[in-house]
Amino acid sequence: MMQPADREFYASLPLFEAFEGVADEANYRPLPDGWWLAVADIVNSTGAIAEGRYKSVNMAGASVISALMNGLDEKNLAFVFGGDGALAAVPGTLAAKAKDVLAAAKTWVAEELGLELRAAIVPVSDVRASGFDMRVARFKASEEVSYAMFSGGGASWAEAEMKAGRYQIESAPPGTRPDLTGLSCRWNPIVSHHGAIVSIIAVPGESGIGPEYQALIGDIVALAEGEERGGHPVPENGPEPHLSVRGITAESRAVAPRGRRFLTWSLVAAQSLALFLCFRLGINFGPFDVKRYARDLASNSDFRKFDDALKMTIDVSLDRLRRIEERLKLGAAAGICRYGLHRQDSALMTCIVPTPMSRDHMHFIDGAAGGYAVAARNLKSALSQGDLSRTVDIPPAVKP
């Protein structure tokens, strides 16, 4: 059966709406062999987070997505945000351009955020030649936004290859900037309303994504669903409005080069102040409907996803967190999964907002004090000790 044209493949995939469907292989389709994976992450992200630079780490990860969407002029990009990095699938016709975009992103992250972005572009054909697969599905988060989910082990293999030094991309010349139009980091951390913000990574065991793992996913999702709004960390009517000077500064660095930044900073600050007043006073600004925007902001958030593993950042009570961990522990003891958790007091939101007047703005959620990066570290710690049945320690809640 012939595949649709390269740039139509992902957009043509059917949507699924029940999140537990992320563990149902029937929702996934194989990426065409001619496609490539753009992979990136921050070197020593946990060290940067320990220094309190969690907002910069998330900004760097989201910048990869923003740069690819703008640089490839591809709004239907199949991507996943990983907190300290990102992965995107691109058609073969756009692979060379994607390489240039990633090179520019590496330079921007180094010069503006003081972080090292590692990046690679990997052929899907090499993934399959190594015994893995790359399958993608589209989860309908809201009426306006869908997110890609990946399975088959290819994403994890590509990331491991990148970290081993293969397929890597060199930085662009100094001063090179990607197009980061729409990248925004204006929101302050969103404090837990139920007890704890917990970031979870649950990787399939050796038997892979079978009925037992699907049942585990169903149980974890059901436990989270028992919390108000399924444990969504962003309130239904949007987060509490605050002015974030750090966020304004980060956004101005994304939009303008040095030398033209004061004017840009002033413009972003004015926009942020106007948005703050609209939210605080509940008033609309021309065609901008503040209540609808706030609802969309919550609906268009990727607080749960699947990228060769279940990944969730949820707001739950301590009792519900205990029950979730107990279920994961049972799954690990039975060899169904491997997992890592990290608990904190707040969630962090980084956004891509092409224009506040459109409803397709996207919002990436991570824990505000380590999130997925620390959960992944805890997972690796459990694996290195060779005891998958033991409980991964949940550190005390950390205030950002």
C-alpha positions as CSV (number, residue, x, y, z in Angstrom):
1,M,0.0,0.0,0.0
2,M,1.5,3.3,-1.0
3,Q,2.2,5.9,1.6
4,P,0.8,9.5,1.2
5,A,3.2,12.1,0.0
6,D,5.9,12.9,2.5
7,R,4.5,16.2,3.8
8,E,1.0,14.7,4.1
9,F,1.8,11.5,5.9
10,Y,1.6,12.7,9.5
11,A,-1.4,15.1,8.9
12,S,-3.3,12.2,7.3
13,L,-3.0,9.9,10.4
14,P,-6.3,9.3,12.3
15,L,-6.7,10.9,15.7
16,F,-7.4,9.0,18.9
17,E,-9.0,10.6,21.9
18,A,-8.8,8.2,24.9
19,F,-5.3,8.7,26.3
20,E,-5.0,5.0,27.4
21,G,-4.9,4.3,23.6
22,V,-1.2,5.3,23.7
23,A,-0.5,1.6,24.6
24,D,-2.6,0.3,21.7
25,E,-0.4,-0.5,18.7
26,A,-3.5,-0.3,16.4
27,N,-3.3,3.5,16.8
28,Y,0.2,3.7,15.4
29,R,1.5,3.7,11.8
30,P,5.1,3.1,10.7
31,L,7.1,6.1,9.6
32,P,8.1,5.9,5.9
33,D,11.7,4.6,5.4
34,G,12.7,7.8,3.8
35,W,12.0,9.9,6.9
36,W,14.6,11.1,9.4
37,L,14.6,11.7,13.2
38,A,15.8,15.1,14.5
39,V,17.0,14.4,18.1
40,A,18.3,16.9,20.6
41,D,19.0,17.2,24.3
42,I,20.9,19.3,26.9
43,V,24.2,17.9,28.1
44,N,24.2,17.6,31.9
45,S,20.7,18.9,32.2
46,T,20.4,17.6,35.8
47,G,23.5,19.7,36.7
48,A,21.9,22.8,35.2
49,I,18.6,22.1,37.0
50,A,20.5,21.7,40.3
51,E,21.8,25.2,39.7
52,G,18.2,26.5,39.4
53,R,18.3,26.8,35.6
54,Y,15.2,24.7,35.0
55,K,13.5,27.4,33.0
56,S,16.5,27.7,30.6
57,V,16.6,23.9,30.2
58,N,13.0,23.7,29.3
59,M,13.3,26.8,27.0
60,A,16.2,25.0,25.2
61,G,14.2,21.9,24.7
62,A,11.2,23.7,23.4
63,S,13.4,25.9,21.1
64,V,14.2,22.8,19.1
65,I,10.5,22.3,18.3
66,S,9.9,26.0,17.6
67,A,13.0,26.2,15.3
68,L,12.0,23.1,13.3
69,M,8.4,24.2,12.9
70,N,9.4,27.6,11.7
71,G,12.5,26.6,9.7
72,L,10.7,23.8,7.9
73,D,7.5,25.8,7.6
74,E,5.8,22.6,8.9
75,K,2.9,23.2,11.4
76,N,2.0,19.5,11.3
77,L,5.3,18.5,12.7
78,A,5.4,15.1,14.5
79,F,7.4,15.9,17.7
80,V,7.6,15.1,21.4
81,F,8.9,17.4,24.1
82,G,11.1,15.7,26.6
83,G,11.8,18.5,29.1
84,D,15.5,18.8,28.5
85,G,15.3,18.0,24.8
86,A,13.0,17.0,21.9
87,L,12.5,14.6,19.1
88,A,10.8,15.2,15.7
89,A,10.2,13.1,12.6
90,V,10.8,14.9,9.3
91,P,10.3,13.9,5.7
92,G,13.4,13.0,3.7
93,T,12.8,16.0,1.5
94,L,13.3,18.3,4.5
95,A,16.2,16.4,6.2
96,A,19.0,18.7,4.9
97,K,17.1,21.8,6.0
98,A,16.4,20.2,9.4
99,K,20.1,19.6,9.9
100,D,20.8,23.4,9.3
101,V,18.0,24.3,11.7
102,L,19.5,22.1,14.5
103,A,22.9,23.5,13.9
104,A,21.5,27.0,14.3
105,A,19.7,25.9,17.5
106,K,22.9,24.5,19.0
107,T,24.6,27.9,18.5
108,W,21.6,29.9,19.9
109,V,21.3,27.7,23.0
110,A,25.1,28.0,23.7
111,E,25.2,31.8,23.1
112,E,21.9,32.9,24.7
113,L,21.3,30.2,27.4
114,G,24.8,29.1,28.2
115,L,23.9,25.4,27.7
116,E,25.3,22.8,25.4
117,L,22.7,21.3,23.1
118,R,23.6,18.0,21.6
119,A,21.8,17.3,18.3
120,A,21.7,14.6,15.7
121,I,19.7,13.6,12.6
122,V,19.1,9.8,12.2
123,P,17.6,8.0,9.2
124,V,14.6,5.9,10.0
125,S,16.1,3.2,7.7
126,D,19.0,2.9,10.1
127,V,16.6,2.5,13.0
128,R,15.0,-0.5,11.3
129,A,18.3,-1.9,10.2
130,S,19.3,-2.0,13.9
131,G,16.2,-4.1,14.7
132,F,14.0,-1.4,16.0
133,D,10.9,0.4,14.6
134,M,9.6,3.9,14.4
135,R,5.8,4.1,14.7
136,V,3.8,7.3,15.2
137,A,0.2,8.1,16.4
138,R,-1.7,11.3,16.8
139,F,-3.4,12.0,20.1
140,K,-6.2,14.6,20.1
141,A,-5.5,16.8,23.1
142,S,-8.2,19.4,22.2
143,E,-10.3,20.5,19.2
144,E,-7.3,22.6,18.0
145,V,-4.2,20.7,19.0
146,S,-2.9,17.1,18.6
147,Y,0.4,15.7,19.7
148,A,2.6,12.9,18.3
149,M,3.2,9.7,20.2
150,F,6.0,7.3,19.3
151,S,6.6,3.6,19.8
152,G,8.8,0.8,18.5
153,G,12.0,1.6,20.4
154,G,13.4,3.7,17.6
155,A,13.3,7.0,19.4
156,S,15.2,5.6,22.4
157,W,17.7,3.9,20.0
158,A,18.3,7.2,18.2
159,E,18.8,9.1,21.4
160,A,21.3,6.5,22.6
161,E,23.2,6.7,19.3
162,M,23.4,10.5,19.6
163,K,24.7,10.3,23.1
164,A,27.3,7.8,21.9
165,G,28.6,10.5,19.5
166,R,27.0,9.1,16.3
167,Y,25.0,11.1,13.7
168,Q,25.8,14.3,15.6
169,I,25.5,17.8,14.1
170,E,28.1,20.5,14.5
171,S,27.1,24.0,15.6
172,A,26.5,26.7,13.1
173,P,28.9,29.7,12.9
174,P,28.8,32.1,15.9
175,G,25.8,34.5,15.7
176,T,23.6,32.2,13.7
177,R,20.1,32.2,15.0
178,P,17.1,29.9,14.3
179,D,13.6,31.3,13.7
180,L,12.0,31.1,17.2
181,T,8.9,33.1,16.4
182,G,6.2,32.2,18.9
183,L,8.4,30.6,21.5
184,S,7.3,31.9,24.9
185,C,8.2,31.3,28.5
186,R,6.1,34.0,30.3
187,W,4.4,31.9,33.0
188,N,5.7,31.4,36.5
189,P,5.8,27.8,37.9
190,I,2.3,26.4,38.6
191,V,2.0,25.4,42.2
192,S,0.4,22.0,43.1
193,H,-3.3,22.2,44.2
194,H,-3.5,18.6,45.3
195,G,-0.3,17.8,47.1
196,A,2.5,17.1,44.7
197,I,3.6,17.5,41.1
198,V,5.1,14.2,40.1
199,S,6.9,13.4,36.8
200,I,6.6,9.7,35.8
201,I,8.5,7.7,33.2
202,A,7.3,4.0,32.8
203,V,9.3,2.1,30.2
204,P,8.0,-1.3,29.0
205,G,9.8,-4.4,30.3
206,E,11.5,-7.0,28.2
207,S,8.2,-8.3,26.9
208,G,7.5,-4.9,25.3
209,I,4.1,-3.3,24.8
210,G,1.9,-6.4,25.3
211,P,-1.4,-6.9,27.1
212,E,0.2,-6.7,30.6
213,Y,1.9,-3.4,29.9
214,Q,-1.4,-2.1,28.3
215,A,-3.2,-3.0,31.5
216,L,-0.6,-1.3,33.6
217,I,-1.0,1.9,31.5
218,G,-4.8,1.6,31.9
219,D,-4.4,1.3,35.7
220,I,-2.0,4.3,36.0
221,V,-4.2,6.5,33.8
222,A,-7.3,5.4,35.8
223,L,-5.6,6.3,39.1
224,A,-4.6,9.7,37.7
225,E,-8.2,10.2,36.3
226,G,-9.5,9.8,39.9
227,E,-7.9,13.2,40.7
228,E,-9.7,16.3,39.7
229,R,-9.3,16.8,35.9
230,G,-7.2,13.6,35.6
231,G,-4.3,15.2,37.5
232,H,-3.9,18.0,35.0
233,P,-1.4,20.4,36.6
234,V,-2.8,23.4,34.7
235,P,-6.1,24.7,36.2
236,E,-9.1,24.5,33.9
237,N,-9.3,28.3,33.6
238,G,-5.5,28.7,33.2
239,P,-2.8,29.3,35.7
240,E,-2.8,32.2,38.2
241,P,-1.5,35.2,36.2
242,H,1.8,36.6,37.3
243,L,4.4,38.7,35.6
244,S,7.7,36.8,35.0
245,V,10.7,39.0,34.4
246,R,12.8,35.9,33.8
247,G,10.3,34.7,31.2
248,I,10.2,38.1,29.4
249,T,14.0,38.1,29.3
250,A,14.2,34.6,27.9
251,E,11.6,35.3,25.2
252,S,13.3,38.5,24.2
253,R,16.5,36.5,23.7
254,A,14.6,34.1,21.4
255,V,13.1,36.9,19.3
256,A,16.0,39.4,18.8
257,P,19.8,39.4,18.6
258,R,22.0,41.4,20.9
259,G,22.0,45.1,20.0
260,R,18.2,45.1,19.3
261,R,17.1,43.5,22.5
262,F,16.1,46.5,24.6
263,L,13.3,47.4,22.2
264,T,12.2,43.8,21.9
265,W,12.3,43.3,25.7
266,S,10.1,46.4,26.1
267,L,7.6,45.1,23.5
268,V,7.5,41.7,25.1
269,A,7.1,43.3,28.6
270,A,4.2,45.4,27.3
271,Q,2.5,42.4,25.8
272,S,3.0,40.4,29.0
273,L,1.6,43.3,31.1
274,A,-1.4,43.6,28.8
275,L,-2.0,39.8,29.0
276,F,-1.6,39.9,32.8
277,L,-4.2,42.7,33.1
278,C,-6.6,40.9,30.8
279,F,-6.3,37.7,32.9
280,R,-6.4,39.6,36.3
281,L,-9.4,41.7,35.4
282,G,-11.2,39.2,33.2
283,I,-11.5,41.6,30.3
284,N,-11.1,41.0,26.6
285,F,-8.7,43.0,24.4
286,G,-10.4,43.5,21.0
287,P,-10.9,40.1,19.4
288,F,-8.8,38.5,22.1
289,D,-11.1,36.4,24.4
290,V,-9.3,35.9,27.7
291,K,-11.5,33.2,29.1
292,R,-11.4,31.1,25.9
293,Y,-7.6,31.6,25.7
294,A,-7.2,30.4,29.3
295,R,-9.3,27.3,28.7
296,D,-7.4,26.6,25.5
297,L,-4.1,27.0,27.4
298,A,-5.1,24.2,29.7
299,S,-6.6,22.0,27.0
300,N,-3.6,22.4,24.6
301,S,-1.0,21.1,27.1
302,D,1.0,17.9,26.8
303,F,1.0,16.9,30.4
304,R,0.9,13.2,29.4
305,K,2.5,11.5,26.4
306,F,4.1,8.3,25.0
307,D,7.6,8.3,23.6
308,D,8.7,4.6,23.9
309,A,7.5,5.0,27.4
310,L,4.6,6.5,29.4
311,K,5.5,10.0,30.5
312,M,3.3,12.1,32.7
313,T,3.6,15.2,34.8
314,I,0.5,15.3,37.0
315,D,-0.8,17.0,40.1
316,V,-2.1,14.5,42.6
317,S,-2.6,14.0,46.3
318,L,0.1,12.2,48.3
319,D,-2.2,9.2,48.9
320,R,-2.9,8.9,45.1
321,L,0.8,9.2,44.4
322,R,1.4,6.3,46.9
323,R,-1.1,4.2,45.0
324,I,0.4,5.0,41.6
325,E,3.8,4.1,42.9
326,E,2.6,0.8,44.4
327,R,1.1,-0.1,41.0
328,L,4.3,0.7,39.2
329,K,6.3,-1.3,41.8
330,L,4.1,-4.3,41.2
331,G,4.6,-3.9,37.4
332,A,8.4,-3.7,37.9
333,A,8.5,-6.7,40.1
334,A,6.6,-8.7,37.4
335,G,9.0,-7.5,34.7
336,I,6.2,-5.5,33.0
337,C,7.9,-2.1,33.3
338,R,10.8,-0.1,34.6
339,Y,10.1,3.3,36.1
340,G,11.4,6.5,37.6
341,L,9.5,9.2,39.5
342,H,10.4,12.7,40.7
343,R,8.2,14.8,43.0
344,Q,8.2,18.6,43.2
345,D,6.0,21.4,44.3
346,S,5.4,23.0,40.9
347,A,5.0,22.5,37.2
348,L,6.6,24.6,34.5
349,M,5.0,25.6,31.2
350,T,6.8,26.6,28.1
351,C,4.8,27.6,25.1
352,I,4.7,28.0,21.3
353,V,2.1,30.8,20.5
354,P,2.2,31.8,16.9
355,T,-0.5,34.4,17.7
356,P,-2.8,34.9,20.7
357,M,-5.6,35.4,18.2
358,S,-5.4,31.8,17.0
359,R,-6.4,28.8,19.1
360,D,-3.7,26.3,18.1
361,H,-1.1,27.5,20.7
362,M,0.8,24.7,22.3
363,H,2.0,24.3,25.9
364,F,4.7,22.0,27.1
365,I,4.5,20.8,30.7
366,D,7.4,19.5,32.9
367,G,8.2,19.5,36.6
368,A,9.6,22.8,37.8
369,A,12.4,21.3,39.8
370,G,13.8,18.5,37.6
371,G,10.8,16.8,36.1
372,Y,11.5,14.3,33.5
373,A,15.3,14.8,33.6
374,V,15.4,13.7,37.3
375,A,12.8,11.0,36.8
376,A,15.0,9.6,34.0
377,R,18.1,9.8,36.3
378,N,16.1,7.9,39.0
379,L,15.2,5.2,36.4
380,K,18.8,4.8,35.4
381,S,19.8,4.5,39.0
382,A,17.4,1.7,39.6
383,L,18.6,-0.1,36.4
384,S,22.2,0.2,37.4
385,Q,21.5,-1.4,40.7
386,G,19.8,-4.3,38.9
387,D,16.8,-4.5,41.1
388,L,13.8,-3.4,39.1
389,S,11.4,-4.4,41.8
390,R,12.6,-1.9,44.3
391,T,10.8,1.4,44.8
392,V,12.4,4.3,43.1
393,D,12.9,6.9,45.9
394,I,10.7,9.9,45.7
395,P,12.8,12.8,47.0
396,P,11.2,15.4,49.3
397,A,9.2,18.1,47.5
398,V,11.6,20.7,46.2
399,K,10.6,24.3,45.9
400,P,11.7,25.9,42.6
